[in-house]
Amino acid sequence: MVTQEQLVRILKKLEVPDELAYDLVKYFLQITNELREGDLEKSSAGKFVETVVQILQALDPKKVSYDRSVKNVDVELNKTYTSRTVKNIPSESLIPITRVARAIYCLRNKRSIVHKNEIDPNIYDLEFIYHASQWIMTEFVRLATDLPLEEAKLIIEDIQQPVYPFIQNIMGRPLVLDGSLTVEEEILLVLYIERSRSPTSRRYIGKALDRRSPSAVTKALQKLWKKRMVEGNGKEGYILTKLGLDEARKVIKKIM
């Protein structure tokens, strides 16, 4: 597994200042944790994008140094760095980086992520922000690395890991990969990753836990319902309660 220190060292090969390399990795990891925990109201997306702009400024031959506080992020991304060259980042990478970063910043400003707004954010916003920041990180690493091909490939694969590595979406349903969990814990994880959608049907839960007997799944759902961790029934489907969300997060911490 690639470490934070490794990523910082790689970014420094682009001549990115130490503090900006550290900040970019730090905010990327914070975005990952915010999605994992479903934290819609607090996002590091804006800080991540501002750090991207500062990196472009630091690599800009026309600037003496980067701005300690970026005054207008949107202008920098939409105008300044769509027509200017920077060191070590070719235009075929620079233009997509600015556009992807601007898309992240747009979501950050137009939704209730950070700012209170009449449009409430949802888990899809965070998922997009995570994948977009993941792409930017990957592109910087791809440009910076002079490692052997196989080693560079492993680092990029680590960055591109799904935010929930314990679940694989396969053949139309989520499969919990940790076979040591109880039936109740598996159900909590499945309902956790489906929490942004409508109540999850009993049939879908059974399909996700097809290595378990139908009776075991039914009994586990009944236990979770009695513990007030899930709400619903076999006809209407099931969703996690606040108690269930908290318990699912405990399971995630246990296996991560």
C-alpha positions as CSV (number, residue, x, y, z in Angstrom):
1,M,0.0,0.0,0.0
2,V,1.4,3.4,-1.0
3,T,2.1,5.7,2.0
4,Q,1.4,9.4,2.4
5,E,5.2,10.0,2.5
6,Q,5.8,8.1,-0.8
7,L,3.2,10.2,-2.6
8,V,4.7,13.4,-1.2
9,R,8.2,12.3,-2.4
10,I,6.8,11.5,-5.9
11,L,5.0,14.9,-6.2
12,K,8.2,16.7,-5.3
13,K,9.8,15.2,-8.4
14,L,7.6,17.6,-10.4
15,E,9.4,20.4,-8.4
16,V,6.2,20.9,-6.3
17,P,7.1,22.7,-3.1
18,D,7.2,20.4,-0.1
19,E,4.3,22.1,1.7
20,L,2.1,21.9,-1.3
21,A,2.9,18.2,-2.0
22,Y,2.0,17.5,1.6
23,D,-1.2,19.5,1.5
24,L,-2.4,17.9,-1.8
25,V,-2.0,14.4,-0.3
26,K,-3.5,15.4,3.0
27,Y,-6.7,16.9,1.4
28,F,-7.0,13.9,-0.9
29,L,-7.0,11.5,2.0
30,Q,-9.5,13.7,3.9
31,I,-11.9,13.5,0.9
32,T,-11.5,9.7,0.9
33,N,-12.4,9.6,4.6
34,E,-15.3,12.0,4.2
35,L,-16.9,9.7,1.5
36,R,-16.2,6.6,3.6
37,E,-18.0,8.2,6.5
38,G,-20.7,9.8,4.5
39,D,-19.9,13.2,5.8
40,L,-21.8,15.5,3.4
41,E,-21.5,18.7,5.3
42,K,-17.8,18.9,5.7
43,S,-15.6,18.6,2.6
44,S,-11.9,19.2,1.9
45,A,-12.8,19.6,-1.8
46,G,-12.2,23.3,-1.9
47,K,-8.9,23.1,-0.2
48,F,-7.8,20.3,-2.5
49,V,-8.6,22.5,-5.6
50,E,-7.0,25.6,-4.1
51,T,-3.8,23.5,-3.6
52,V,-4.0,22.3,-7.2
53,V,-4.0,26.0,-8.3
54,Q,-1.1,26.8,-6.0
55,I,0.9,23.9,-7.5
56,L,0.2,25.4,-11.0
57,Q,1.3,28.8,-9.8
58,A,4.5,27.3,-8.2
59,L,5.4,25.7,-11.6
60,D,4.5,28.9,-13.5
61,P,7.7,30.5,-15.0
62,K,5.9,33.9,-15.0
63,K,5.3,33.9,-11.3
64,V,7.9,34.4,-8.6
65,S,6.0,32.3,-6.1
66,Y,2.5,30.9,-5.5
67,D,-0.2,32.8,-3.7
68,R,-0.5,32.0,-0.1
69,S,-4.2,32.6,-0.4
70,V,-5.7,32.2,-3.9
71,K,-8.0,35.1,-4.6
72,N,-10.0,33.8,-7.5
73,V,-9.8,30.0,-8.0
74,D,-12.3,30.0,-10.9
75,V,-10.4,32.6,-12.9
76,E,-7.1,30.8,-12.4
77,L,-8.6,27.5,-13.6
78,N,-10.8,28.8,-16.4
79,K,-8.6,31.5,-17.9
80,T,-5.0,31.7,-16.6
81,Y,-4.0,28.1,-16.8
82,T,-5.9,27.2,-19.9
83,S,-3.6,29.4,-22.0
84,R,-0.4,29.4,-20.1
85,T,2.4,26.8,-19.9
86,V,3.8,25.5,-16.6
87,K,6.9,23.5,-15.9
88,N,6.7,19.7,-16.1
89,I,3.0,19.5,-17.0
90,P,2.4,19.3,-20.7
91,S,-0.7,21.0,-22.1
92,E,-2.4,17.7,-22.8
93,S,-2.4,17.1,-19.1
94,L,-2.7,20.7,-17.9
95,I,-6.0,21.5,-19.6
96,P,-7.8,18.3,-18.3
97,I,-6.5,18.9,-14.8
98,T,-7.9,22.5,-14.8
99,R,-11.2,21.4,-16.1
100,V,-11.6,18.5,-13.7
101,A,-10.5,20.7,-10.8
102,R,-13.0,23.4,-11.8
103,A,-15.8,20.8,-11.9
104,I,-15.0,19.9,-8.3
105,Y,-14.9,23.5,-7.2
106,C,-18.2,24.2,-8.9
107,L,-19.9,21.4,-6.9
108,R,-18.2,22.7,-3.7
109,N,-19.7,26.2,-4.3
110,K,-23.1,25.5,-5.8
111,R,-24.1,22.8,-3.3
112,S,-24.4,22.8,0.5
113,I,-20.9,21.2,0.8
114,V,-19.2,23.9,2.9
115,H,-21.8,26.6,2.1
116,K,-25.4,26.5,3.3
117,N,-27.6,26.5,0.2
118,E,-31.1,25.6,-0.9
119,I,-29.6,22.6,-2.9
120,D,-28.7,19.9,-0.5
121,P,-25.6,17.7,-1.3
122,N,-25.9,14.0,-1.6
123,I,-23.6,11.0,-1.6
124,Y,-23.3,11.3,-5.4
125,D,-21.6,14.7,-5.1
126,L,-19.0,13.2,-2.7
127,E,-18.5,10.2,-5.0
128,F,-17.9,12.5,-8.0
129,I,-15.5,14.7,-5.9
130,Y,-13.6,11.6,-4.8
131,H,-13.2,10.1,-8.2
132,A,-12.3,13.5,-9.8
133,S,-9.6,14.2,-7.1
134,Q,-8.4,10.6,-7.5
135,W,-7.9,11.2,-11.2
136,I,-6.0,14.5,-10.6
137,M,-3.7,12.7,-8.1
138,T,-3.1,9.9,-10.5
139,E,-2.2,12.3,-13.3
140,F,0.3,14.2,-11.1
141,V,1.9,10.9,-10.1
142,R,2.0,9.6,-13.7
143,L,3.8,12.8,-14.8
144,A,6.2,12.8,-11.8
145,T,7.3,9.2,-11.5
146,D,10.5,8.0,-12.9
147,L,10.1,4.6,-11.2
148,P,10.2,1.3,-13.0
149,L,7.0,0.7,-14.9
150,E,5.7,-2.1,-12.7
151,E,6.3,-0.1,-9.5
152,A,4.7,3.0,-10.9
153,K,1.7,0.9,-12.0
154,L,1.3,-0.5,-8.4
155,I,1.3,3.0,-7.0
156,I,-1.3,4.3,-9.4
157,E,-3.4,1.2,-8.7
158,D,-3.3,2.0,-5.0
159,I,-4.5,5.6,-5.6
160,Q,-7.3,4.2,-7.8
161,Q,-8.5,1.8,-5.2
162,P,-12.2,2.0,-4.5
163,V,-13.2,3.9,-1.3
164,Y,-14.8,0.7,0.0
165,P,-12.1,-2.0,-0.8
166,F,-14.0,-4.5,1.3
167,I,-16.9,-4.6,-1.2
168,Q,-16.8,-5.4,-4.9
169,N,-19.7,-4.7,-7.2
170,I,-19.9,-7.8,-9.3
171,M,-22.6,-9.4,-11.4
172,G,-25.2,-6.8,-10.4
173,R,-24.7,-6.8,-6.7
174,P,-22.2,-5.8,-3.9
175,L,-20.2,-8.7,-2.6
176,V,-18.6,-8.3,0.8
177,L,-15.1,-9.7,0.5
178,D,-14.3,-10.3,4.1
179,G,-15.6,-13.8,4.9
180,S,-15.0,-13.5,8.7
181,L,-17.9,-11.1,9.3
182,T,-21.2,-12.2,10.8
183,V,-24.4,-12.1,8.7
184,E,-25.5,-9.0,10.6
185,E,-22.3,-7.2,9.8
186,E,-22.5,-8.1,6.1
187,I,-26.0,-6.7,6.0
188,L,-24.9,-3.5,7.7
189,L,-22.1,-3.0,5.1
190,V,-24.5,-3.6,2.2
191,L,-27.1,-1.2,3.5
192,Y,-24.3,1.3,4.3
193,I,-23.1,1.6,0.7
194,E,-26.7,1.7,-0.5
195,R,-27.7,4.4,2.0
196,S,-28.2,7.2,-0.6
197,R,-30.8,5.3,-2.5
198,S,-34.3,4.1,-1.8
199,P,-34.9,1.4,0.8
200,T,-33.0,-1.7,-0.3
201,S,-35.2,-4.7,-1.2
202,R,-35.1,-8.0,0.7
203,R,-34.4,-9.7,-2.6
204,Y,-31.3,-7.4,-3.3
205,I,-30.0,-8.1,0.2
206,G,-30.4,-11.8,-0.4
207,K,-28.6,-11.5,-3.7
208,A,-25.7,-9.7,-2.1
209,L,-25.5,-12.3,0.6
210,D,-26.0,-15.3,-1.6
211,R,-23.4,-17.4,0.2
212,R,-25.6,-17.2,3.3
213,S,-28.8,-19.2,3.7
214,P,-32.1,-17.2,3.1
215,S,-33.2,-18.1,6.7
216,A,-29.9,-16.8,8.1
217,V,-30.4,-13.5,6.3
218,T,-34.0,-13.2,7.5
219,K,-33.0,-13.9,11.1
220,A,-30.2,-11.3,10.9
221,L,-32.5,-8.7,9.5
222,Q,-35.0,-9.4,12.3
223,K,-32.3,-9.0,14.9
224,L,-31.1,-5.7,13.4
225,W,-34.7,-4.5,13.3
226,K,-35.2,-5.4,17.0
227,K,-32.0,-3.6,17.9
228,R,-33.4,-0.5,15.9
229,M,-30.5,-0.6,13.6
230,V,-32.6,-1.0,10.5
231,E,-36.1,0.1,9.6
232,G,-38.4,-1.5,7.1
233,N,-39.7,-4.9,6.2
234,G,-39.6,-7.6,3.6
235,K,-42.2,-5.8,1.4
236,E,-41.0,-2.2,1.5
237,G,-37.3,-2.9,1.9
238,Y,-34.8,-1.8,4.5
239,I,-32.7,1.2,5.4
240,L,-30.2,1.9,8.2
241,T,-31.2,4.0,11.2
242,K,-28.8,6.3,12.9
243,L,-27.9,3.5,15.2
244,G,-27.3,1.3,12.2
245,L,-25.1,3.9,10.5
246,D,-23.0,4.1,13.6
247,E,-22.7,0.4,13.9
248,A,-21.8,0.0,10.2
249,R,-19.0,2.6,10.7
250,K,-17.6,0.5,13.6
251,V,-17.5,-2.5,11.3
252,I,-15.7,-0.6,8.6
253,K,-13.1,0.6,11.1
254,K,-12.6,-2.9,12.3
255,I,-11.8,-4.3,8.9
256,M,-10.0,-1.4,7.3
